[in-house]
Amino acid sequence: DLLEECVVKVRSSGKADVATALEVILDKCWADAAHYRKHQRAKDAKSESA
């Protein structure tokens, strides 16, 4: 994953605090995306049964 490579590069360059901040942001983005997909699936299922 491209973003993970960036985090690894930043961390190996000695900027661990920046890498940690990036990971926190990424985790939130992934959580938001998963949450959105779950809602989309539920919405799709409802429209199919209707």
N, C-alpha and C positions, 0 to 999 in steps of 0.2 A: 504494500500500500504506500502510495506516494507520501501521504501526510505522516505516516509512521516513520518513513525514511528521514523526513525532515526533523522529526523529534529526536531520532537517534543521532543525527548529525549535530544538532544543537547541543545535545547532552554530551557527546564526545568532545565537543569544542570547549567544554568546561562551563557551559551556561545551564546548569541543572535547573535553576529556578525558572528560566524561560521555558525549558522543556516541560517542566511540571505544569506550568500555566497552559501551554499548548495542549497537554494531555487532558487537563480539566475541561478546556473548551471543546476538544474533540469528543470526550465522553458525553458532554451535554448535547452536542450535535447528534451523536448516535442515538442517544436516548430520545431526543425529540423526533428523529426520523422514524425510529421504531414505533413510537407512540402514534405518529401520523399514519404509518402503514397499517397499524392495527385498526384504527378508526376507518380507514379506507376500505379494508377488507369487510368490516362489519357493515358499512354502508352498501358495498357491492352485494353482499349476501342478502340484505334487506330488499334491495331493488330487484334481485333475481326472484325472490319468493313472492313479491308483490304482483 
